[in-house]
Amino acid sequence: MIFPELLKLLSAETHLDINEAIHSGGCTIRFDNNIDITFEYHDVHVYLFSPVMRITQVLPDDFFASLLQIHLFGVATSRCWFGYDAGGQRVLLFCLFDLDSIEPDKAMERIETLVEQVQYWQENLPKIGQLSSINQGAFSATQHFQSRR
């Protein structure tokens, strides 16, 4: 599969301007009226990402440790991973795939999975930040790592 083929699959439902997306090497598509997924193409890889939480206040010390635990091996996030966009002050959820080794139906499944995961984490990640701050004294995800030094 090549990037224009992937875009053609997506354009049927999203009315995407394929030529502009091919020329720029990427695009952002809105799914379910509220989830923006950005597609970036480099070499044979497509990188997909979406914001799941804007950071508007100081986060508890163990918030990012919690993110790392949640996405360990991609099990709880269906092979998607969290990232942090410092410039935009937001937590992203991302995945990637190799166009040379993925069939069109599997590529569409990965995109659908990311959309579902983004929706789930947009709703639930702020709750984790709140729980983390409430229980901050009771549990520290990095406590044992600090004591090993």
C-alpha positions as CSV (number, residue, x, y, z in Angstrom):
1,M,0.0,0.0,0.0
2,I,1.2,3.6,-0.6
3,F,0.1,6.8,1.1
4,P,-2.2,8.0,-1.7
5,E,-4.1,4.6,-1.6
6,L,-4.6,5.1,2.2
7,L,-5.8,8.6,1.6
8,K,-8.2,7.4,-1.1
9,L,-9.7,4.9,1.3
10,L,-10.2,7.7,3.9
11,S,-11.5,10.2,1.4
12,A,-14.7,8.3,0.6
13,E,-16.1,9.1,4.0
14,T,-14.4,12.3,4.9
15,H,-14.4,14.3,1.6
16,L,-10.6,14.8,2.0
17,D,-8.6,16.8,-0.6
18,I,-6.3,14.0,-1.6
19,N,-4.0,16.1,-3.7
20,E,-3.2,18.6,-1.0
21,A,-2.6,15.8,1.6
22,I,-0.2,14.0,-0.8
23,H,1.6,17.2,-1.6
24,S,2.0,18.2,2.1
25,G,2.8,14.7,3.3
26,G,-0.1,14.7,5.8
27,C,-3.4,15.9,6.9
28,T,-5.8,16.1,9.8
29,I,-9.2,14.4,9.6
30,R,-12.1,14.8,12.0
31,F,-13.9,11.6,13.0
32,D,-17.1,11.4,14.9
33,N,-17.5,15.2,14.8
34,N,-15.0,15.7,17.6
35,I,-11.8,13.6,17.2
36,D,-9.0,15.1,15.1
37,I,-6.5,12.5,13.9
38,T,-3.4,13.9,12.2
39,F,-1.7,11.6,9.6
40,E,1.9,12.3,8.7
41,Y,3.8,10.3,6.1
42,H,7.5,9.8,6.2
43,D,9.4,7.2,4.1
44,V,7.1,4.1,4.3
45,H,5.6,5.0,7.7
46,V,2.3,6.7,8.6
47,Y,2.3,8.4,12.0
48,L,-1.1,9.0,13.5
49,F,-1.8,11.1,16.5
50,S,-4.5,13.0,18.3
51,P,-4.7,15.2,21.4
52,V,-6.4,13.5,24.4
53,M,-5.9,16.1,27.1
54,R,-4.9,19.7,27.3
55,I,-2.8,20.5,30.3
56,T,-4.2,23.6,32.0
57,Q,-2.9,23.2,35.5
58,V,-0.1,21.7,37.4
59,L,-0.2,18.0,37.3
60,P,0.5,15.6,40.2
61,D,4.0,14.3,40.3
62,D,3.0,10.8,39.4
63,F,0.8,11.7,36.4
64,F,3.3,10.9,33.7
65,A,4.4,7.7,35.6
66,S,0.8,6.7,35.4
67,L,0.7,7.2,31.7
68,L,3.8,5.0,31.2
69,Q,2.1,2.3,33.3
70,I,-1.1,2.5,31.4
71,H,0.5,2.1,28.0
72,L,3.0,-0.5,28.9
73,F,3.4,-2.8,25.9
74,G,0.3,-1.2,24.4
75,V,-2.0,-3.6,26.2
76,A,-4.4,-1.2,27.8
77,T,-4.3,1.2,24.8
78,S,-4.6,-1.3,21.9
79,R,-1.1,-0.7,20.7
80,C,-1.4,3.0,21.0
81,W,1.0,5.1,23.1
82,F,0.9,8.4,25.0
83,G,3.2,11.3,24.1
84,Y,3.6,14.8,25.4
85,D,3.5,17.9,23.2
86,A,5.4,20.5,25.3
87,G,4.7,23.3,22.8
88,G,1.0,22.7,22.9
89,Q,0.8,21.6,26.5
90,R,-1.2,18.5,25.7
91,V,-1.1,14.8,26.0
92,L,-1.3,12.9,22.7
93,L,-2.2,9.4,21.8
94,F,-0.4,8.0,18.8
95,C,0.3,4.9,16.7
96,L,2.1,4.2,13.5
97,F,2.2,1.6,10.8
98,D,4.4,0.6,7.9
99,L,2.6,1.0,4.6
100,D,4.8,-1.7,3.0
101,S,3.6,-4.4,5.3
102,I,-0.1,-3.6,6.0
103,E,-3.2,-4.5,4.1
104,P,-5.8,-1.8,3.5
105,D,-8.4,-3.4,5.8
106,K,-5.8,-3.7,8.6
107,A,-4.8,-0.1,8.1
108,M,-8.4,1.0,8.5
109,E,-8.8,-1.2,11.6
110,R,-5.7,0.6,13.1
111,I,-7.3,4.0,12.4
112,E,-10.6,2.9,13.9
113,T,-8.8,1.6,17.0
114,L,-7.0,4.9,17.4
115,V,-10.3,6.8,17.1
116,E,-11.9,4.6,19.7
117,Q,-8.9,4.9,22.1
118,V,-8.8,8.7,21.7
119,Q,-12.4,8.9,22.6
120,Y,-11.9,6.7,25.6
121,W,-8.9,8.5,26.9
122,Q,-10.3,12.0,26.3
123,E,-13.1,11.0,28.7
124,N,-10.9,9.1,31.2
125,L,-7.5,10.6,31.3
126,P,-8.6,13.7,33.2
127,K,-10.1,11.4,35.9
128,I,-6.7,9.7,36.3
129,G,-5.1,13.0,36.9
130,Q,-7.6,13.9,39.5
131,L,-7.3,10.5,41.2
132,S,-3.6,10.8,41.1
133,S,-3.6,14.1,43.0
134,I,-6.1,12.8,45.6
135,N,-4.0,9.7,46.3
136,Q,-0.6,11.4,45.9
137,G,0.5,10.8,49.5
138,A,-0.8,7.2,49.5
139,F,1.0,5.9,46.4
140,S,3.9,7.1,44.4
141,A,4.5,5.2,41.1
142,T,8.2,6.2,41.2
143,Q,8.8,5.6,44.9
144,H,10.7,2.3,44.5
145,F,12.8,3.6,41.6
146,Q,14.1,6.5,43.7
147,S,15.1,4.2,46.5
148,R,17.3,2.1,44.2
149,R,19.8,4.8,43.5
